[in-house]
Amino acid sequence: MTRFWWRLRKKILKRWARNAFFPAWRIRLLRWCGYHIGADVYIADELIIAEELEDRGNLTLGDRVSIAPRVTLVLSSHPNESRIRSVAPVARAPVVIEADVWLGAGVVVLPGVRIGRGAVVGANSVVTKDVQPLHVVAGQPARTIRVLPTPPGWS
């Protein structure tokens, strides 16, 4: 598929997925965009994925990830045509959210972040660096506020 058609397809599918009536449709549409999404994932309304449309495979969601409404996953960020573009930092990196993670409403995850298995991110937090497995983080920037005990049967 040519670059133009891939970008157009991805833009349309992301727009449909953002407010798809059934969550299962949302997952399917996002998989068609080239994202890696595990089993039993829940994504609420208004997920925003900010990225370069030509990128592929830059978002991974593990099994049983739960994403609340109005979460933003930033995979690419730059000042577009601004005069500061030559001096402003450009960030472009994949985001990995491992299995059993819960992202609260309004969370923002920045490029290059890995959120470890079983972590919980509090509502309206801004995740700027990796989160360790089973850690509860919150704030702007997100910081560890608690470590969860290992659940029974966790391997």
N, CA, C and O atoms as a GROMACS GRO file, in nm:
protein
  620
    1MET      N    1   0.085  -0.117   0.000
    1MET     CA    2   0.000   0.000   0.000
    1MET      C    3   0.090   0.124   0.000
    1MET      O    4   0.186   0.132   0.077
    2THR      N    5   0.059   0.219  -0.086
    2THR     CA    6   0.142   0.338  -0.092
    2THR      C    7   0.130   0.420   0.037
    2THR      O    8   0.035   0.406   0.114
    3ARG      N    9   0.228   0.503   0.057
    3ARG     CA   10   0.235   0.584   0.179
    3ARG      C   11   0.108   0.669   0.198
    3ARG      O   12   0.053   0.674   0.308
    4PHE      N   13   0.064   0.733   0.092
    4PHE     CA   14  -0.056   0.818   0.101
    4PHE      C   15  -0.178   0.738   0.145
    4PHE      O   16  -0.250   0.778   0.236
    5TRP      N   17  -0.201   0.624   0.080
    5TRP     CA   18  -0.320   0.544   0.111
    5TRP      C   19  -0.313   0.486   0.251
    5TRP      O   20  -0.415   0.477   0.319
    6TRP      N   21  -0.193   0.447   0.295
    6TRP     CA   22  -0.178   0.396   0.432
    6TRP      C   23  -0.214   0.505   0.532
    6TRP      O   24  -0.288   0.480   0.628
    7ARG      N   25  -0.163   0.626   0.511
    7ARG     CA   26  -0.189   0.738   0.603
    7ARG      C   27  -0.338   0.774   0.604
    7ARG      O   28  -0.395   0.797   0.710
    8LEU      N   29  -0.399   0.778   0.487
    8LEU     CA   30  -0.542   0.809   0.480
    8LEU      C   31  -0.624   0.702   0.551
    8LEU      O   32  -0.713   0.734   0.629
    9ARG      N   33  -0.594   0.577   0.523
    9ARG     CA   34  -0.666   0.466   0.588
    9ARG      C   35  -0.653   0.475   0.740
    9ARG      O   36  -0.752   0.463   0.813
   10LYS      N   37  -0.531   0.496   0.787
   10LYS     CA   38  -0.507   0.502   0.930
   10LYS      C   39  -0.581   0.619   0.994
   10LYS      O   40  -0.637   0.605   1.103
   11LYS      N   41  -0.580   0.734   0.929
   11LYS     CA   42  -0.649   0.853   0.981
   11LYS      C   43  -0.799   0.826   0.994
   11LYS      O   44  -0.860   0.861   1.096
   12ILE      N   45  -0.858   0.764   0.895
   12ILE     CA   46  -1.002   0.735   0.897
   12ILE      C   47  -1.033   0.631   1.005
   12ILE      O   48  -1.127   0.649   1.082
   13LEU      N   49  -0.956   0.524   1.011
   13LEU     CA   50  -0.982   0.419   1.111
   13LEU      C   51  -0.967   0.472   1.253
   13LEU      O   52  -1.047   0.437   1.340
   14LYS      N   53  -0.867   0.554   1.278
   14LYS     CA   54  -0.849   0.612   1.412
   14LYS      C   55  -0.968   0.702   1.448
   14LYS      O   56  -1.014   0.701   1.563
   15ARG      N   57  -1.018   0.778   1.353
   15ARG     CA   58  -1.133   0.866   1.378
   15ARG      C   59  -1.256   0.783   1.413
   15ARG      O   60  -1.328   0.817   1.507
   16TRP      N   61  -1.281   0.675   1.339
   16TRP     CA   62  -1.395   0.588   1.368
   16TRP      C   63  -1.379   0.520   1.504
   16TRP      O   64  -1.476   0.508   1.580
   17ALA      N   65  -1.258   0.476   1.534
   17ALA     CA   66  -1.233   0.403   1.659
   17ALA      C   67  -1.254   0.491   1.782
   17ALA      O   68  -1.295   0.442   1.887
   18ARG      N   69  -1.225   0.618   1.769
   18ARG     CA   70  -1.229   0.707   1.886
   18ARG      C   71  -1.363   0.704   1.958
   18ARG      O   72  -1.367   0.706   2.082
   19ASN      N   73  -1.471   0.698   1.884
   19ASN     CA   74  -1.604   0.696   1.946
   19ASN      C   75  -1.691   0.582   1.895
   19ASN      O   76  -1.813   0.596   1.886
   20ALA      N   77  -1.628   0.472   1.861
   20ALA     CA   78  -1.706   0.355   1.817
   20ALA      C   79  -1.802   0.314   1.927
   20ALA      O   80  -1.766   0.314   2.045
   21PHE      N   81  -1.923   0.279   1.890
   21PHE     CA   82  -2.028   0.249   1.988
   21PHE      C   83  -1.992   0.129   2.075
   21PHE      O   84  -2.012   0.132   2.197
   22PHE      N   85  -1.939   0.024   2.015
   22PHE     CA   86  -1.902  -0.096   2.090
   22PHE      C   87  -1.751  -0.099   2.109
   22PHE      O   88  -1.676  -0.080   2.013
   23PRO      N   89  -1.704  -0.124   2.233
   23PRO     CA   90  -1.558  -0.131   2.256
   23PRO      C   91  -1.488  -0.235   2.169
   23PRO      O   92  -1.374  -0.213   2.129
   24ALA      N   93  -1.554  -0.346   2.138
   24ALA     CA   94  -1.491  -0.449   2.054
   24ALA      C   95  -1.462  -0.393   1.914
   24ALA      O   96  -1.361  -0.429   1.854
   25TRP      N   97  -1.548  -0.306   1.863
   25TRP     CA   98  -1.524  -0.243   1.733
   25TRP      C   99  -1.401  -0.154   1.741
   25TRP      O  100  -1.319  -0.150   1.649
   26ARG      N  101  -1.390  -0.083   1.853
   26ARG     CA  102  -1.276   0.008   1.874
   26ARG      C  103  -1.145  -0.071   1.863
   26ARG      O  104  -1.051  -0.028   1.796
   27ILE      N  105  -1.140  -0.186   1.931
   27ILE     CA  106  -1.020  -0.270   1.929
   27ILE      C  107  -0.989  -0.315   1.786
   27ILE      O  108  -0.874  -0.306   1.742
   28ARG      N  109  -1.089  -0.363   1.717
   28ARG     CA  110  -1.069  -0.412   1.580
   28ARG      C  111  -1.018  -0.301   1.488
   28ARG      O  112  -0.924  -0.323   1.411
   29LEU      N  113  -1.078  -0.185   1.494
   29LEU     CA  114  -1.035  -0.073   1.410
   29LEU      C  115  -0.890  -0.034   1.440
   29LEU      O  116  -0.813  -0.006   1.348
   30LEU      N  117  -0.853  -0.032   1.568
   30LEU     CA  118  -0.716   0.004   1.604
   30LEU      C  119  -0.617  -0.105   1.561
   30LEU      O  120  -0.504  -0.073   1.524
   31ARG      N  121  -0.656  -0.229   1.565
   31ARG     CA  122  -0.568  -0.336   1.513
   31ARG      C  123  -0.545  -0.316   1.363
   31ARG      O  124  -0.434  -0.337   1.314
   32TRP      N  125  -0.650  -0.276   1.291
   32TRP     CA  126  -0.636  -0.251   1.147
   32TRP      C  127  -0.542  -0.134   1.120
   32TRP      O  128  -0.491  -0.120   1.009
   33CYS      N  129  -0.518  -0.049   1.221
   33CYS     CA  130  -0.423   0.062   1.207
   33CYS      C  131  -0.279   0.014   1.224
   33CYS      O  132  -0.185   0.093   1.206
   34GLY      N  133  -0.260  -0.112   1.260
   34GLY     CA  134  -0.126  -0.166   1.275
   34GLY      C  135  -0.075  -0.170   1.418
   34GLY      O  136   0.042  -0.202   1.441
   35TYR      N  137  -0.160  -0.140   1.515
   35TYR     CA  138  -0.120  -0.147   1.655
   35TYR      C  139  -0.130  -0.291   1.704
   35TYR      O  140  -0.216  -0.367   1.660
   36HIS      N  141  -0.041  -0.328   1.797
   36HIS     CA  142  -0.042  -0.462   1.856
   36HIS      C  143  -0.126  -0.455   1.982
   36HIS      O  144  -0.087  -0.391   2.079
   37ILE      N  145  -0.241  -0.522   1.982
   37ILE     CA  146  -0.334  -0.518   2.094
   37ILE      C  147  -0.364  -0.661   2.137
   37ILE      O  148  -0.409  -0.743   2.057
   38GLY      N  149  -0.339  -0.690   2.265
   38GLY     CA  150  -0.358  -0.824   2.320
   38GLY      C  151  -0.504  -0.860   2.338
   38GLY      O  152  -0.594  -0.788   2.295
   39ALA      N  153  -0.526  -0.975   2.404
   39ALA     CA  154  -0.661  -1.027   2.428
   39ALA      C  155  -0.724  -0.957   2.548
   39ALA      O  156  -0.655  -0.913   2.640
   40ASP      N  157  -0.857  -0.949   2.546
   40ASP     CA  158  -0.937  -0.898   2.658
   40ASP      C  159  -0.900  -0.755   2.698
   40ASP      O  160  -0.906  -0.720   2.816
   41VAL      N  161  -0.862  -0.673   2.602
   41VAL     CA  162  -0.828  -0.532   2.626
   41VAL      C  163  -0.957  -0.451   2.624
   41VAL      O  164  -1.046  -0.477   2.543
   42TYR      N  165  -0.966  -0.353   2.714
   42TYR     CA  166  -1.080  -0.261   2.715
   42TYR      C  167  -1.028  -0.120   2.690
   42TYR      O  168  -0.936  -0.073   2.757
   43ILE      N  169  -1.088  -0.052   2.592
   43ILE     CA  170  -1.053   0.086   2.562
   43ILE      C  171  -1.182   0.167   2.563
   43ILE      O  172  -1.271   0.144   2.482
   44ALA      N  173  -1.191   0.264   2.654
   44ALA     CA  174  -1.308   0.349   2.663
   44ALA      C  175  -1.308   0.454   2.552
   44ALA      O  176  -1.216   0.459   2.470
   45ASP      N  177  -1.410   0.538   2.552
   45ASP     CA  178  -1.425   0.641   2.450
   45ASP      C  179  -1.311   0.743   2.452
   45ASP      O  180  -1.247   0.766   2.554
   46GLU      N  181  -1.290   0.801   2.336
   46GLU     CA  182  -1.203   0.917   2.315
   46GLU      C  183  -1.055   0.893   2.342
   46GLU      O  184  -0.986   0.982   2.391
   47LEU      N  185  -1.006   0.773   2.310
   47LEU     CA  186  -0.862   0.748   2.313
   47LEU      C  187  -0.799   0.828   2.200
   47LEU      O  188  -0.843   0.821   2.085
   48ILE      N  189  -0.695   0.906   2.233
   48ILE     CA  190  -0.621   0.982   2.132
   48ILE      C  191  -0.482   0.920   2.119
   48ILE      O  192  -0.413   0.900   2.218
   49ILE      N  193  -0.443   0.891   1.996
   49ILE     CA  194  -0.309   0.841   1.968
   49ILE      C  195  -0.243   0.943   1.876
   49ILE      O  196  -0.275   0.953   1.757
   50ALA      N  197  -0.148   1.019   1.933
   50ALA     CA  198  -0.078   1.123   1.857
   50ALA      C  199   0.050   1.062   1.801
   50ALA      O  200   0.135   1.016   1.877
   51GLU      N  201   0.063   1.062   1.669
   51GLU     CA  202   0.175   0.995   1.604
   51GLU      C  203   0.194   1.046   1.463
   51GLU      O  204   0.116   1.126   1.412
   52GLU      N  205   0.300   0.998   1.400
   52GLU     CA  206   0.318   1.017   1.257
   52GLU      C  207   0.241   0.905   1.189
   52GLU      O  208   0.263   0.788   1.220
   53LEU      N  209   0.152   0.938   1.098
   53LEU     CA  210   0.063   0.838   1.039
   53LEU      C  211   0.136   0.728   0.963
   53LEU      O  212   0.083   0.617   0.949
   54GLU      N  213   0.255   0.757   0.913
   54GLU     CA  214   0.326   0.653   0.837
   54GLU      C  215   0.390   0.547   0.927
   54GLU      O  216   0.431   0.442   0.878
   55ASP      N  217   0.400   0.573   1.057
   55ASP     CA  218   0.460   0.475   1.148
   55ASP      C  219   0.373   0.351   1.162
   55ASP      O  220   0.250   0.358   1.154
   56ARG      N  221   0.439   0.237   1.182
   56ARG     CA  222   0.368   0.110   1.203
   56ARG      C  223   0.430   0.037   1.321
   56ARG      O  224   0.551   0.046   1.343
   57GLY      N  225   0.348  -0.033   1.396
   57GLY     CA  226   0.398  -0.115   1.505
   57GLY      C  227   0.458  -0.035   1.619
   57GLY      O  228   0.543  -0.086   1.692
   58ASN      N  229   0.414   0.089   1.636
   58ASN     CA  230   0.474   0.174   1.739
   58ASN      C  231   0.394   0.178   1.869
   58ASN      O  232   0.430   0.253   1.961
   59LEU      N  233   0.287   0.099   1.879
   59LEU     CA  234   0.207   0.092   2.001
   59LEU      C  235   0.176  -0.054   2.031
   59LEU      O  236   0.126  -0.127   1.945
   60THR      N  237   0.207  -0.096   2.153
   60THR     CA  238   0.178  -0.233   2.197
   60THR      C  239   0.098  -0.227   2.326
   60THR      O  240   0.140  -0.166   2.424
   61LEU      N  241  -0.018  -0.293   2.325
   61LEU     CA  242  -0.100  -0.307   2.445
   61LEU      C  243  -0.107  -0.455   2.479
   61LEU      O  244  -0.151  -0.535   2.396
   62GLY      N  245  -0.064  -0.492   2.599
   62GLY     CA  246  -0.066  -0.631   2.641
   62GLY      C  247  -0.207  -0.680   2.674
   62GLY      O  248  -0.303  -0.603   2.668
   63ASP      N  249  -0.217  -0.806   2.709
   63ASP     CA  250  -0.346  -0.866   2.744
   63ASP      C  251  -0.407  -0.798   2.867
   63ASP      O  252  -0.336  -0.758   2.960
   64ARG      N  253  -0.538  -0.785   2.865
   64ARG     CA  254  -0.617  -0.735   2.978
   64ARG      C  255  -0.584  -0.592   3.020
   64ARG      O  256  -0.608  -0.554   3.134
   65VAL      N  257  -0.531  -0.512   2.930
   65VAL     CA  258  -0.508  -0.371   2.958
   65VAL      C  259  -0.644  -0.301   2.963
   65VAL      O  260  -0.733  -0.331   2.883
   66SER      N  261  -0.659  -0.209   3.057
   66SER     CA  262  -0.782  -0.132   3.071
   66SER      C  263  -0.750   0.016   3.058
   66SER      O  264  -0.671   0.071   3.136
   67ILE      N  265  -0.812   0.080   2.960
   67ILE     CA  266  -0.786   0.222   2.932
   67ILE      C  267  -0.917   0.298   2.951
   67ILE      O  268  -1.015   0.274   2.882
   68ALA      N  269  -0.916   0.392   3.047
   68ALA     CA  270  -1.034   0.473   3.079
   68ALA      C  271  -1.054   0.582   2.972
   68ALA      O  272  -0.972   0.596   2.881
   69PRO      N  273  -1.164   0.658   2.982
   69PRO     CA  274  -1.193   0.761   2.882
   69PRO      C  275  -1.087   0.872   2.877
   69PRO      O  276  -1.022   0.904   2.977
   70ARG      N  277  -1.072   0.928   2.757
   70ARG     CA  278  -0.990   1.046   2.729
   70ARG      C  279  -0.843   1.029   2.762
   70ARG      O  280  -0.778   1.123   2.808
   71VAL      N  281  -0.791   0.911   2.740
   71VAL     CA  282  -0.647   0.886   2.755
   71VAL      C  283  -0.578   0.930   2.626
   71VAL      O  284  -0.632   0.914   2.517
   72THR      N  285  -0.456   0.986   2.640
   72THR     CA  286  -0.377   1.027   2.524
   72THR      C  287  -0.244   0.953   2.525
   72THR      O  288  -0.170   0.959   2.623
   73LEU      N  289  -0.215   0.884   2.417
   73LEU     CA  290  -0.088   0.815   2.400
   73LEU      C  291  -0.009   0.893   2.293
   73LEU      O  292  -0.048   0.896   2.177
   74VAL      N  293   0.101   0.955   2.335
   74VAL     CA  294   0.180   1.038   2.244
   74VAL      C  295   0.298   0.955   2.196
   74VAL      O  296   0.388   0.922   2.273
   75LEU      N  297   0.298   0.921   2.068
   75LEU     CA  298   0.405   0.842   2.009
   75LEU      C  299   0.503   0.930   1.932
   75LEU      O  300   0.616   0.889   1.902
   76SER      N  301   0.459   1.050   1.900
   76SER     CA  302   0.542   1.145   1.827
   76SER      C  303   0.499   1.286   1.865
   76SER      O  304   0.380   1.316   1.873
   77SER      N  305   0.597   1.372   1.887
   77SER     CA  306   0.565   1.510   1.923
   77SER      C  307   0.673   1.603   1.869
   77SER      O  308   0.792   1.582   1.892
   78HIS      N  309   0.630   1.706   1.798
   78HIS     CA  310   0.723   1.807   1.747
   78HIS      C  311   0.645   1.935   1.719
   78HIS      O  312   0.522   1.931   1.710
   79PRO      N  313   0.713   2.047   1.704
   79PRO     CA  314   0.645   2.176   1.688
   79PRO      C  315   0.598   2.207   1.545
   79PRO      O  316   0.578   2.324   1.512
   80ASN      N  317   0.579   2.107   1.461
   80ASN     CA  318   0.532   2.124   1.324
   80ASN      C  319   0.614   2.228   1.247
   80ASN      O  320   0.735   2.212   1.234
   81GLU      N  321   0.551   2.332   1.197
   81GLU     CA  322   0.620   2.430   1.113
   81GLU      C  323   0.669   2.552   1.191
   81GLU      O  324   0.704   2.653   1.130
   82SER      N  325   0.672   2.545   1.320
   82SER     CA  326   0.714   2.658   1.403
   82SER      C  327   0.861   2.693   1.378
   82SER      O  328   0.939   2.608   1.337
   83ARG      N  329   0.896   2.816   1.402
   83ARG     CA  330   1.035   2.860   1.388
   83ARG      C  331   1.126   2.799   1.494
   83ARG      O  332   1.248   2.803   1.479
   84ILE      N  333   1.070   2.744   1.599
   84ILE     CA  334   1.154   2.681   1.702
   84ILE      C  335   1.185   2.535   1.671
   84ILE      O  336   1.254   2.468   1.748
   85ARG      N  337   1.136   2.485   1.559
   85ARG     CA  338   1.155   2.343   1.526
   85ARG      C  339   1.303   2.302   1.526
   85ARG      O  340   1.335   2.191   1.568
   86SER      N  341   1.391   2.388   1.481
   86SER     CA  342   1.532   2.353   1.473
   86SER      C  343   1.598   2.339   1.611
   86SER      O  344   1.701   2.274   1.624
   87VAL      N  345   1.540   2.399   1.712
   87VAL     CA  346   1.599   2.393   1.846
   87VAL      C  347   1.514   2.317   1.946
   87VAL      O  348   1.562   2.282   2.054
   88ALA      N  349   1.388   2.291   1.914
   88ALA     CA  350   1.299   2.220   2.006
   88ALA      C  351   1.321   2.070   1.996
   88ALA      O  352   1.347   2.018   1.887
   89PRO      N  353   1.312   2.000   2.106
   89PRO     CA  354   1.332   1.856   2.101
   89PRO      C  355   1.217   1.786   2.028
   89PRO      O  356   1.100   1.814   2.052
   90VAL      N  357   1.252   1.695   1.940
   90VAL     CA  358   1.154   1.613   1.870
   90VAL      C  359   1.154   1.477   1.938
   90VAL      O  360   1.258   1.414   1.953
   91ALA      N  361   1.037   1.433   1.977
   91ALA     CA  362   1.024   1.303   2.044
   91ALA      C  363   0.942   1.211   1.956
   91ALA      O  364   0.830   1.245   1.917
   92ARG      N  365   0.997   1.094   1.924
   92ARG     CA  366   0.928   0.997   1.840
   92ARG      C  367   0.979   0.860   1.880
   92ARG      O  368   1.092   0.822   1.848
   93ALA      N  369   0.895   0.784   1.952
   93ALA     CA  370   0.936   0.653   2.001
   93ALA      C  371   0.812   0.570   2.032
   93ALA      O  372   0.706   0.626   2.060
   94PRO      N  373   0.824   0.437   2.028
   94PRO     CA  374   0.710   0.351   2.058
   94PRO      C  375   0.669   0.360   2.205
   94PRO      O  376   0.749   0.397   2.291
   95VAL      N  377   0.544   0.326   2.230
   95VAL     CA  378   0.492   0.313   2.367
   95VAL      C  379   0.451   0.168   2.386
   95VAL      O  380   0.384   0.109   2.301
   96VAL      N  381   0.493   0.111   2.500
   96VAL     CA  382   0.459  -0.028   2.532
   96VAL      C  383   0.386  -0.029   2.666
   96VAL      O  384   0.437   0.020   2.767
   97ILE      N  385   0.266  -0.085   2.664
   97ILE     CA  386   0.187  -0.100   2.786
   97ILE      C  387   0.168  -0.250   2.806
   97ILE      O  388   0.096  -0.315   2.730
   98GLU      N  389   0.232  -0.302   2.908
   98GLU     CA  390   0.233  -0.447   2.930
   98GLU      C  391   0.099  -0.496   2.986
   98GLU      O  392   0.010  -0.416   3.014
   99ALA      N  393   0.086  -0.627   3.000
   99ALA     CA  394  -0.038  -0.691   3.043
   99ALA      C  395  -0.086  -0.641   3.179
   99ALA      O  396  -0.006  -0.606   3.266
  100ASP      N  397  -0.218  -0.638   3.195
  100ASP     CA  398  -0.286  -0.610   3.322
  100ASP      C  399  -0.265  -0.468   3.374
  100ASP      O  400  -0.277  -0.445   3.494
  101VAL      N  401  -0.234  -0.374   3.287
  101VAL     CA  402  -0.217  -0.234   3.326
  101VAL      C  403  -0.353  -0.165   3.323
  101VAL      O  404  -0.439  -0.196   3.241
  102TRP      N  405  -0.370  -0.071   3.415
  102TRP     CA  406  -0.492   0.010   3.420
  102TRP      C  407  -0.452   0.157   3.410
  102TRP      O  408  -0.379   0.208   3.494
  103LEU      N  409  -0.500   0.225   3.304
  103LEU     CA  410  -0.476   0.368   3.286
  103LEU      C  411  -0.604   0.442   3.321
  103LEU      O  412  -0.708   0.420   3.259
  104GLY      N  413  -0.597   0.531   3.420
  104GLY     CA  414  -0.713   0.608   3.462
  104GLY      C  415  -0.752   0.714   3.361
  104GLY      O  416  -0.679   0.740   3.265
  105ALA      N  417  -0.866   0.776   3.384
  105ALA     CA  418  -0.920   0.877   3.292
  105ALA      C  419  -0.823   0.994   3.276
  105ALA      O  420  -0.766   1.043   3.374
  106GLY      N  421  -0.806   1.037   3.153
  106GLY     CA  422  -0.728   1.156   3.124
  106GLY      C  423  -0.578   1.140   3.132
  106GLY      O  424  -0.506   1.240   3.129
  107VAL      N  425  -0.528   1.019   3.141
  107VAL     CA  426  -0.383   0.995   3.148
  107VAL      C  427  -0.318   1.035   3.017
  107VAL      O  428  -0.375   1.016   2.910
  108VAL      N  429  -0.196   1.089   3.025
  108VAL     CA  430  -0.114   1.119   2.908
  108VAL      C  431   0.015   1.039   2.921
  108VAL      O  432   0.085   1.049   3.021
  109VAL      N  433   0.047   0.959   2.818
  109VAL     CA  434   0.170   0.880   2.815
  109VAL      C  435   0.257   0.936   2.702
  109VAL      O  436   0.212   0.944   2.588
  110LEU      N  437   0.380   0.975   2.735
  110LEU     CA  438   0.470   1.038   2.638
  110LEU      C  439   0.554   0.934   2.562
  110LEU      O  440   0.561   0.818   2.604
  111PRO      N  441   0.619   0.975   2.452
  111PRO     CA  442   0.693   0.881   2.368
  111PRO      C  443   0.803   0.805   2.443
  111PRO      O  444   0.868   0.860   2.532
  112GLY      N  445   0.820   0.678   2.405
  112GLY     CA  446   0.929   0.598   2.458
  112GLY      C  447   0.903   0.536   2.594
  112GLY      O  448   0.994   0.477   2.652
  113VAL      N  449   0.783   0.549   2.647
  113VAL     CA  450   0.751   0.498   2.781
  113VAL      C  451   0.708   0.353   2.774
  113VAL      O  452   0.636   0.312   2.683
  114ARG      N  453   0.752   0.275   2.873
  114ARG     CA  454   0.707   0.137   2.893
  114ARG      C  455   0.641   0.131   3.029
  114ARG      O  456   0.702   0.167   3.130
  115ILE      N  457   0.516   0.085   3.032
  115ILE     CA  458   0.444   0.071   3.158
  115ILE      C  459   0.440  -0.077   3.191
  115ILE      O  460   0.385  -0.157   3.115
  116GLY      N  461   0.499  -0.114   3.304
  116GLY     CA  462   0.518  -0.254   3.342
  116GLY      C  463   0.389  -0.325   3.380
  116GLY      O  464   0.288  -0.262   3.412
  117ARG      N  465   0.395  -0.454   3.376
  117ARG     CA  466   0.281  -0.543   3.400
  117ARG      C  467   0.216  -0.513   3.536
  117ARG      O  468   0.284  -0.503   3.638
  118GLY      N  469   0.084  -0.500   3.535
  118GLY     CA  470   0.008  -0.482   3.657
  118GLY      C  471   0.015  -0.343   3.717
  118GLY      O  472  -0.034  -0.322   3.828
  119ALA      N  473   0.075  -0.247   3.647
  119ALA     CA  474   0.085  -0.111   3.700
  119ALA      C  475  -0.050  -0.041   3.690
  119ALA      O  476  -0.134  -0.076   3.607
  120VAL      N  477  -0.069   0.058   3.776
  120VAL     CA  478  -0.189   0.141   3.775
  120VAL      C  479  -0.144   0.287   3.763
  120VAL      O  480  -0.057   0.332   3.838
  121VAL      N  481  -0.204   0.360   3.668
  121VAL     CA  482  -0.172   0.501   3.650
  121VAL      C  483  -0.296   0.582   3.685
  121VAL      O  484  -0.401   0.566   3.623
  122GLY      N  485  -0.284   0.669   3.787
  122GLY     CA  486  -0.396   0.749   3.836
  122GLY      C  487  -0.447   0.849   3.734
  122GLY      O  488  -0.374   0.891   3.644
  123ALA      N  489  -0.572   0.886   3.750
  123ALA     CA  490  -0.638   0.979   3.659
  123ALA      C  491  -0.560   1.110   3.644
  123ALA      O  492  -0.503   1.162   3.740
  124ASN      N  493  -0.558   1.160   3.521
  124ASN     CA  494  -0.494   1.287   3.485
  124ASN      C  495  -0.344   1.292   3.510
  124ASN      O  496  -0.287   1.400   3.522
  125SER      N  497  -0.280   1.178   3.518
  125SER     CA  498  -0.135   1.174   3.535
  125SER      C  499  -0.066   1.191   3.401
  125SER      O  500  -0.123   1.160   3.296
  126VAL      N  501   0.057   1.241   3.404
  126VAL     CA  502   0.140   1.253   3.285
  126VAL      C  503   0.260   1.162   3.306
  126VAL      O  504   0.345   1.187   3.391
  127VAL      N  505   0.268   1.055   3.226
  127VAL     CA  506   0.374   0.956   3.240
  127VAL      C  507   0.488   0.994   3.147
  127VAL      O  508   0.475   0.987   3.024
  128THR      N  509   0.601   1.034   3.207
  128THR     CA  510   0.716   1.082   3.129
  128THR      C  511   0.830   0.983   3.123
  128THR      O  512   0.921   0.997   3.042
  129LYS      N  513   0.825   0.879   3.211
  129LYS     CA  514   0.931   0.778   3.211
  129LYS      C  515   0.871   0.642   3.245
  129LYS      O  516   0.754   0.634   3.284
  130ASP      N  517   0.950   0.537   3.230
  130ASP     CA  518   0.901   0.401   3.249
  130ASP      C  519   0.842   0.381   3.388
  130ASP      O  520   0.886   0.441   3.486
  131VAL      N  521   0.740   0.295   3.395
  131VAL     CA  522   0.675   0.259   3.521
  131VAL      C  523   0.705   0.111   3.548
  131VAL      O  524   0.686   0.027   3.461
  132GLN      N  525   0.751   0.082   3.667
  132GLN     CA  526   0.785  -0.056   3.706
  132GLN      C  527   0.658  -0.140   3.723
  132GLN      O  528   0.552  -0.085   3.753
  133PRO      N  529   0.668  -0.273   3.705
  133PRO     CA  530   0.552  -0.359   3.725
  133PRO      C  531   0.496  -0.346   3.867
  133PRO      O  532   0.570  -0.330   3.964
  134LEU      N  533   0.363  -0.353   3.876
  134LEU     CA  534   0.288  -0.349   4.002
  134LEU      C  535   0.305  -0.219   4.081
  134LEU      O  536   0.280  -0.217   4.202
  135HIS      N  537   0.348  -0.112   4.015
  135HIS     CA  538   0.358   0.018   4.082
  135HIS      C  539   0.232   0.100   4.052
  135HIS      O  540   0.180   0.096   3.941
  136VAL      N  541   0.186   0.173   4.152
  136VAL     CA  542   0.079   0.270   4.134
  136VAL      C  543   0.145   0.406   4.123
  136VAL      O  544   0.217   0.447   4.214
  137VAL      N  545   0.120   0.476   4.013
  137VAL     CA  546   0.179   0.608   3.992
  137VAL      C  547   0.068   0.710   3.971
  137VAL      O  548  -0.040   0.678   3.923
  138ALA      N  549   0.100   0.834   4.008
  138ALA     CA  550   0.004   0.943   3.988
  138ALA      C  551   0.080   1.075   3.989
  138ALA      O  552   0.192   1.083   4.039
  139GLY      N  553   0.018   1.176   3.932
  139GLY     CA  554   0.074   1.310   3.936
  139GLY      C  555   0.125   1.357   3.801
  139GLY      O  556   0.116   1.286   3.701
  140GLN      N  557   0.179   1.478   3.802
  140GLN     CA  558   0.231   1.541   3.682
  140GLN      C  559   0.367   1.601   3.713
  140GLN      O  560   0.373   1.714   3.763
  141PRO      N  561   0.475   1.533   3.687
  141PRO     CA  562   0.485   1.402   3.623
  141PRO      C  563   0.450   1.289   3.720
  141PRO      O  564   0.455   1.306   3.842
  142ALA      N  565   0.414   1.175   3.664
  142ALA     CA  566   0.373   1.060   3.745
  142ALA      C  567   0.490   1.008   3.828
  142ALA      O  568   0.602   0.992   3.779
  143ARG      N  569   0.462   0.982   3.955
  143ARG     CA  570   0.561   0.927   4.048
  143ARG      C  571   0.497   0.811   4.123
  143ARG      O  572   0.375   0.807   4.140
  144THR      N  573   0.579   0.717   4.166
  144THR     CA  574   0.528   0.602   4.241
  144THR      C  575   0.472   0.649   4.375
  144THR      O  576   0.537   0.721   4.451
  145ILE      N  577   0.348   0.606   4.403
  145ILE     CA  578   0.287   0.638   4.531
  145ILE      C  579   0.262   0.513   4.615
  145ILE      O  580   0.233   0.520   4.734
  146ARG      N  581   0.275   0.398   4.549
  146ARG     CA  582   0.250   0.271   4.619
  146ARG      C  583   0.299   0.157   4.532
  146ARG      O  584   0.302   0.167   4.409
  147VAL      N  585   0.338   0.048   4.596
  147VAL     CA  586   0.373  -0.075   4.524
  147VAL      C  587   0.270  -0.179   4.565
  147VAL      O  588   0.250  -0.204   4.684
  148LEU      N  589   0.206  -0.241   4.466
  148LEU     CA  590   0.104  -0.343   4.492
  148LEU      C  591   0.169  -0.476   4.531
  148LEU      O  592   0.278  -0.508   4.483
  149PRO      N  593   0.102  -0.554   4.616
  149PRO     CA  594   0.153  -0.688   4.646
  149PRO      C  595   0.135  -0.778   4.522
  149PRO      O  596   0.047  -0.755   4.439
  150THR      N  597   0.218  -0.877   4.512
  150THR     CA  598   0.208  -0.971   4.400
  150THR      C  599   0.080  -1.052   4.414
  150THR      O  600   0.059  -1.118   4.516
  151PRO      N  601  -0.009  -1.048   4.311
  151PRO     CA  602  -0.134  -1.122   4.319
  151PRO      C  603  -0.112  -1.274   4.319
  151PRO      O  604  -0.011  -1.321   4.266
  152PRO      N  605  -0.205  -1.351   4.378
  152PRO     CA  606  -0.193  -1.497   4.375
  152PRO      C  607  -0.192  -1.549   4.231
  152PRO      O  608  -0.267  -1.501   4.146
  153GLY      N  609  -0.108  -1.645   4.204
  153GLY     CA  610  -0.099  -1.704   4.071
  153GLY      C  611  -0.020  -1.621   3.971
  153GLY      O  612  -0.014  -1.656   3.853
  154TRP      N  613   0.039  -1.513   4.014
  154TRP     CA  614   0.116  -1.424   3.927
  154TRP      C  615   0.250  -1.490   3.899
  154TRP      O  616   0.321  -1.528   3.992
  155SER      N  617   0.284  -1.505   3.773
  155SER     CA  618   0.414  -1.570   3.742
  155SER      C  619   0.501  -1.481   3.658
  155SER      O  620   0.613  -1.519   3.624
   0.00000   0.00000   0.00000
